[in-house]
Amino acid sequence: MERKIRLVYFSQATRDMNLSDLKDILTAARENNREKDICGMLCYDNRYFVQALEGERGVVNDLFFHIADDPRHTDVVIASYEYIENTTFTNWNMGYASSTPVFVELLAKLKQTTFEPAKLTPKQTYALLRHLSAHQDDI
Ligand SMILES: Cc1cc2nc3c(=O)[nH]c(=O)nc-3n(C[C@H](O)[C@H](O)[C@H](O)COP(=O)(O)O)c2cc1C
């Protein structure tokens, strides 16, 4: 079995995403990721996506390039890529959070009033997703 990795990236939505757009992404993601034994967390705010993908290296790599090709977003930047012993988003084939009060609070701690993932360190980006995984939107 190949080693596991965690890939975290951020990207810019090519247009404003409404609830139905996000539901479309999550429905496909959850179905595919379950089959591929991938778990992770997606966050959307201020027209930015941030996503963590965890699973076997080759499977995550292939999925990442597939996702990066999706016309619903652009300017895809890898924030971090690392080997992991255990997955940390294990309970979610793809968890989801958006601009809830908890999110705003977390951003304030990171000295941000509007979400700008490019200004976060890789560590902060991962920590944000970890915190948000405990405060998800139910969609
Ligand atoms: C921000 C974003 C995140 C996505 N995350 C996933 C994901 O985790 N897993 C997945 O299978 N598809 C994800 N997708 C959707 C894929 O890009 C693609 O539409 C989907 O896998 C269906 O591909 P297919 O039409 O080739 O079957 C994501 C799309 C976007 C825009």
The ligand as an SDF file (V2000), in Angstrom:
LIG
                    3D

 31 33  0  0  0  0  0  0  0  0999 V2000
  -13.3480   23.5340   -5.1510 C   0  0  0  0  0  0  0  0  0  0  0  0
  -13.6960   22.1700   -5.7020 C   0  0  0  0  0  0  0  0  0  0  0  0
  -13.4630   21.0480   -4.9220 C   0  0  0  0  0  0  0  0  0  0  0  0
  -13.7730   19.7740   -5.4040 C   0  0  0  0  0  0  0  0  0  0  0  0
  -13.5140   18.6750   -4.6240 N   0  0  0  0  0  0  0  0  0  0  0  0
  -13.7220   17.4420   -5.1210 C   0  0  0  0  0  0  0  0  0  0  0  0
  -13.3850   16.2860   -4.3740 C   0  0  0  0  0  0  0  0  0  0  0  0
  -12.9330   16.3390   -3.2290 O   0  0  0  0  0  0  0  0  0  0  0  0
  -13.6140   15.0760   -4.9460 N   0  0  0  0  0  0  0  0  0  0  0  0
  -14.1440   14.9430   -6.1990 C   0  0  0  0  0  0  0  0  0  0  0  0
  -14.3070   13.8160   -6.6590 O   0  0  0  0  0  0  0  0  0  0  0  0
  -14.4910   16.0190   -6.9090 N   0  0  0  0  0  0  0  0  0  0  0  0
  -14.2920   17.2680   -6.4160 C   0  0  0  0  0  0  0  0  0  0  0  0
  -14.6360   18.3670   -7.1590 N   0  0  0  0  0  0  0  0  0  0  0  0
  -15.3610   18.1720   -8.4240 C   0  0  0  0  0  0  0  0  0  0  0  0
  -14.4580   17.7290   -9.5430 C   0  0  0  0  0  0  0  0  0  0  0  0
  -13.7410   18.8340  -10.0570 O   0  0  0  0  0  0  0  0  0  0  0  0
  -15.2990   17.0570  -10.6550 C   0  0  0  0  0  0  0  0  0  0  0  0
  -16.3230   17.9160  -11.0810 O   0  0  0  0  0  0  0  0  0  0  0  0
  -15.9270   15.7600  -10.1500 C   0  0  0  0  0  0  0  0  0  0  0  0
  -14.9440   14.9200   -9.5960 O   0  0  0  0  0  0  0  0  0  0  0  0
  -16.6700   14.9960  -11.2730 C   0  0  0  0  0  0  0  0  0  0  0  0
  -15.7690   14.7190  -12.2800 O   0  0  0  0  0  0  0  0  0  0  0  0
  -16.2390   13.9540  -13.6050 P   0  0  0  0  0  0  0  0  0  0  0  0
  -17.3170   14.8340  -14.2150 O   0  0  0  0  0  0  0  0  0  0  0  0
  -15.0050   13.8690  -14.4570 O   0  0  0  0  0  0  0  0  0  0  0  0
  -16.7770   12.6270  -13.1760 O   0  0  0  0  0  0  0  0  0  0  0  0
  -14.3290   19.6530   -6.6950 C   0  0  0  0  0  0  0  0  0  0  0  0
  -14.5660   20.7880   -7.4640 C   0  0  0  0  0  0  0  0  0  0  0  0
  -14.2520   22.0470   -6.9860 C   0  0  0  0  0  0  0  0  0  0  0  0
  -14.5080   23.2590   -7.8320 C   0  0  0  0  0  0  0  0  0  0  0  0
  1  2  1  0
  2  3  1  0
  2 30  2  0
  3  4  2  0
  4  5  1  0
  4 28  1  0
  5  6  2  0
  6  7  1  0
  6 13  1  0
  7  8  2  0
  7  9  1  0
  9 10  1  0
 10 11  2  0
 10 12  1  0
 12 13  2  0
 13 14  1  0
 14 15  1  0
 14 28  1  0
 15 16  1  0
 16 17  1  0
 16 18  1  0
 18 19  1  0
 18 20  1  0
 20 21  1  0
 20 22  1  0
 22 23  1  0
 23 24  1  0
 24 25  2  0
 24 26  1  0
 24 27  1  0
 28 29  2  0
 29 30  1  0
 30 31  1  0
M  END
$$$$
